[in-house]
Amino acid sequence: MPEIAEIARIVHFLKKYATGRVIKAVQTQEDTIVYGKVGTSASEFQKALAGKKIVDAKQQGKYFWLEMDSPPHPLMHFGMSGWMKFSNDDTAHYRPAKVEEPEWPPKYWKFVLELEGEPECQVSFVDARRLARIRLIDAKAEDMRKTTPLKENGPDPVIDSDILTVEWLSNKLKSKKVPVKALLLDQANISGIGNWVGDEIMYQAKLHPEQYSNTFSDAQVKQLHDAMMYVCNTAVDTLAESDKFPEDWLMKHRWGKGKKDGQKLPNGAKITFLKVGGRTSAVVPSVQKKTGAVAGDVSEDVDGGEDDDEEPKLKKAAKRKTKTKKEDEDSEESEEKLPVSTKRGRGRKAANPQVKDDGDESEEKLPVRTKRGKNKVAVGVKQEDDEDEMEAPQVKRQKLSTSASAQNKTTTKNTKAAEAANSNESEGRRRSGRTSKA
């Protein structure tokens, strides 16, 4: 996202080519998001600017606007991918390896301003992702910063240095308990600081971005203020051209994630990446030490590496659990695909439902071992006759013997029961006097 330095670059080009010139013609493309989300339409924008004179171009943080000779004034925000291009100059703040022939109007244009006078110049606002915002502010030029949304934003480190003092910063830090980088990224606190500027400030101040804002000493607050002013002013003065940044800046070396030796400074210091305030943050652990309570220890490197700090126990436990789970799954998978072997390797069938044999697809076929290794395939429940044929002779004799023994026991039991019944009957007759005569 374009930050304080990139906006300063565009304001520079607007002052150079547009200030003091009349807008001869305006072309617009309707966009219900870029214009409509902030209560403006492309047709309203076209009508408001055609024939007007541009008096000045100004900035507050990530916002910039054209001061016209009469209201309304167009206020713009680039969002994530917005930019402004000039037909007679290259405004890119980096130079691509392959230079292509420029087209005009450029892709994804939202408006084009054709300016009177020399040099011939057209200005176009482009945005591929439609996250930018273009609105009209109906207010006096001197009251622009007193209107929404500018008045809801914090002071700009460059143009409001008389407000953003060490004392002001100290009070702001102590009034909240949030990770310090998250505080810097919040435009309601300070205008213009984005991800790379915030990381550079924290690195130059030698402070950890996760540390709570209300835990810094007075000396550390002074370090943070000095680093903020140094980074923001240097970035704005160089118009965001990284080739002109000091060699010891983190920004010049933070873009090598995933590349060999791409996560190190020239002095060999390791660069790690973590999430702070929802944004990926570049940190040099050997320089940026934690000296107070933090929102959370570095538990995961966004690029797959690890912090120099000791790995948390919870993370190690999670790794062990994941490893064990994976081993269990692999074991289960191996068991499901384990082939059933037979003697001398004959007739092997993998216990896999995808294997087909003789047209039987619905049931699994398992080979049954026989005396000489001949396999009889059993499908479903085996018949009793088949079981008898497969049994050894001694097993059969044992079964017959067991059956005869059980039968003899049953006969003996029945005989004893009959004798007992007869005996009871005779005894009963004697007692009743109904004994039989010889």
Secondary structure, 3 states (H helix, E strand, C coil): CCCHHHHHHHHHHHHHHCCCCEEEEEEECCCCCCCHHHCCCHHHHHHHHCCCEEEEEEEECCEEEEEECCCCEEEEECCCCCEEEECCECCCCCCCCCCCCCCCCCCCEEEEEEECCCCCEEEEEECCCCCCEEEEECCCHHHHHHCCCHHHCCCCCCCCCCCCCHHHHHHHHHCCCCEHHHHHHCCCCCCCCCHHHHHHHHHHHCECCCEEHHHCCHHHHHHHHHHHHHHHHHHHHCCCCHHHCCCCCHHHCCCCCCCCCCCECCCCCECEEEEECCEEEEECCCCCECCCCECCCCCCCCCCCCCCCCCCHHHHHHHHHHHHHHHHHHHHHHHHCCEECCHHHCCCEECCCCCCECCECCCCCEEECCCCCCCEEECCCCCHHHHHHHCCHHHHHHHHHHHHHHHHHHHHHHHHHHHHHHHHHHHHHHHHCCCCCC
